[in-house]
Amino acid sequence: MFTTRPVTSADLGLAGSGPRFLAGELPLAPRVAIVGSRAARRDRLALLGPATAAMRAAGLALVSGGAIGIDIAAHRAALAAAVSQLAVLPCGADRPYPSQHVPWYRSITAAAGSGLLFCHPPGTEPCTAMFASRNAIVVELASAVLVVEAAGRSGSHGTGLCALKRKRPLAVVLGSPGCADLVARGATGLPGEPDAFAAAFATWLARVSGAAVTLERRWPEPLRWLDAALADAGPRGLGLDAVPDLLTRLVDILEAERLGLVVESPPGRYRRVG
């Protein structure tokens, strides 16, 4: 179905063994991986246009897994923004998965500097174990990783954990349980409101690309009490039971969460982001 050529792990800069199969071109590094939920929220899908626009401005390529939801939406956004990209697929070239994305896969191979990487030889049907290994390859091929949305104990959450383990810079969009857990483990949290996300993501890209830019988070005056309370609470975070006049203060806490200043993890306990 796709014309491919074998490429070795060494060709790709991967640690594993065994040939992979490339259709089209391997986009030049640096590359940023964008991954997320299959059952993606519309407001999260809307962030992919600004994300790929920021990547184009920074001269970065995209790598993702071609899956339903956030992955294929990122690939479509990259096509629209003329960002070079790579889709890493857990199957053979004669059995592309998922099959309904074949028209998009063809568009990717036709785009300049872009291609498909099939993780297995022709005739290979995808199975559960292949998705985890595919996700690890996505992380290895990326210089940094963005998780847009993730349920707890999901493939997207696992990709984030893999990025942390392999010391790839990791950012997540706040607002889903898996992303909250990744922030608690050291990821950078980004706000989900489109304008705020676009600015924060561009700044994060500049930082991880080596530019001398720091990600500043400004606390509005009405929320300064929360900033101070989080500092006093230390690394364990601020529990709701320790907040005086909770019914009044809860509005401030929810506003800080909306602005990407805090994350709730575990439930009922808040930590500063970044």
Long-range contacts (C-beta under 8 A, 24 or more apart in sequence): 1-93, 1-94, 1-95, 1-96, 1-102, 2-93, 2-94, 2-96, 2-105, 2-109, 2-116, 2-118, 4-93, 4-116, 4-118, 7-117, 12-117, 12-141, 13-140, 13-141, 14-137, 14-140, 14-141, 15-140, 16-137, 19-121, 20-117, 20-118, 20-119, 21-92, 21-93, 21-117, 21-118, 21-120, 21-121, 21-122, 22-115, 22-116, 22-117, 22-118, 23-93, 23-109, 23-115, 23-116, 23-118, 24-108, 24-109, 24-110, 24-111, 24-114, 24-115, 24-116, 25-84, 25-112, 25-113, 25-114, 25-115, 26-86, 26-115, 26-117, 27-61, 27-62, 27-63, 27-84, 27-85, 27-86, 27-113, 27-114, 27-115, 28-61, 28-84, 28-113, 29-61, 29-143, 30-60, 30-61, 30-143, 30-144, 30-209, 31-60, 31-61, 31-62, 31-63, 31-86, 31-141, 31-142, 31-143, 32-60, 32-61, 32-62, 32-63, 32-142, 32-143, 32-144, 32-145, 32-146, 32-205, 33-62, 33-63, 33-64, 33-138, 33-139, 33-141, 33-142, 33-144, 33-145, 33-146, 33-159, 33-163, 34-62, 34-64, 34-70, 34-71, 34-74, 34-145, 34-146, 34-148, 35-64, 35-65, 35-70, 35-71, 35-74, 35-135, 35-138, 35-145, 35-146, 35-147, 35-148, 35-156, 35-159, 36-69, 36-70, 36-71, 36-74, 36-147, 36-148, 36-149, 36-150, 36-156, 37-69, 37-70, 37-148, 37-149, 37-150, 37-151, 37-154, 37-156, 37-176, 38-67, 38-68, 38-69, 38-70, 39-69, 40-69, 40-70, 40-73, 40-148, 40-149, 41-149, 43-192, 44-70, 44-148, 44-149, 44-173, 44-175, 44-192, 45-70, 45-73, 46-194, 47-148, 47-173, 47-192, 47-194, 47-197, 48-73, 48-74, 48-76, 48-77, 48-148, 49-77, 49-80, 49-81, 50-194, 50-197, 50-198, 50-201, 51-77, 51-146, 51-148, 51-197, 51-198, 51-201, 52-77, 52-78, 52-80, 52-81, 52-83, 53-81, 53-198, 54-198, 54-201, 54-202, 54-205, 55-81, 55-83, 55-205, 56-81, 56-82, 56-83, 57-202, 58-202, 58-205, 58-206, 58-209, 60-143, 60-205, 60-209, 61-85, 61-86, 61-113, 62-86, 63-87, 63-88, 63-138, 63-141, 63-142, 64-88, 64-138, 65-89, 65-90, 65-131, 65-134, 65-135, 65-138, 66-97, 66-98, 66-101, 66-104, 66-105, 66-116, 67-98, 68-98, 68-101, 70-148, 70-149, 70-156, 72-101, 72-104, 74-148, 75-104, 75-108, 76-104, 78-114, 79-104, 79-107, 79-108, 79-111, 82-111, 82-112, 84-111, 84-112, 84-113, 84-114, 85-111, 85-114, 86-114, 86-115, 86-116, 86-117, 86-141, 87-115, 87-116, 87-117, 88-117, 88-119, 88-134, 88-137, 88-138, 88-141, 89-116, 89-117, 89-118, 89-119, 89-134, 90-119, 90-120, 90-126, 90-130, 90-131, 90-133, 90-134, 91-118, 91-119, 91-120, 91-124, 91-125, 91-126, 91-130, 92-118, 92-120, 92-121, 92-122, 92-123, 92-124, 92-125, 93-118, 93-122, 94-122, 94-123, 95-122, 95-123, 95-124, 95-125, 95-126, 97-126, 117-141, 131-155, 132-158, 135-159, 135-162, 136-162, 139-163, 139-166, 139-168, 140-166, 142-168, 143-168, 143-169, 143-208, 143-209, 144-168, 144-169, 144-170, 144-171, 144-205, 144-208, 145-169, 145-170, 145-171, 146-170, 146-171, 146-172, 146-173, 146-190, 146-201, 147-171, 147-172, 147-173, 147-178, 147-179, 147-182, 147-187, 148-172, 148-173, 149-173, 149-175, 149-176, 149-178, 149-179, 150-176, 150-177, 150-178, 150-179, 150-182, 151-176, 151-177, 151-178, 152-177, 152-178, 152-181, 153-178, 154-178, 157-181, 157-182, 160-187, 161-185, 169-204, 169-207, 169-208, 171-201, 171-204, 173-197, 174-257, 174-260, 174-263, 174-273, 179-263, 180-263, 180-264, 180-265, 181-265, 183-263, 183-265, 183-271, 183-273, 184-263, 184-265, 184-266, 184-271, 188-215, 188-273, 188-274, 189-260, 189-263, 189-273, 189-274, 190-260, 191-258, 191-259, 191-260, 192-258, 192-260, 193-258, 193-259, 196-259, 196-260, 200-260, 215-274, 217-260, 217-261, 217-273, 217-274, 219-256, 219-261, 220-259, 222-252, 223-252, 223-255, 223-256, 223-261, 225-249, 225-252, 226-252, 226-253, 226-256, 226-261, 226-262, 227-261, 227-272, 230-262, 230-270, 230-271, 230-272, 231-272, 235-271, 236-269, 237-265, 237-269, 237-270, 237-271, 238-269, 238-270, 238-271, 239-268, 239-269, 240-268, 240-269, 240-270, 241-268
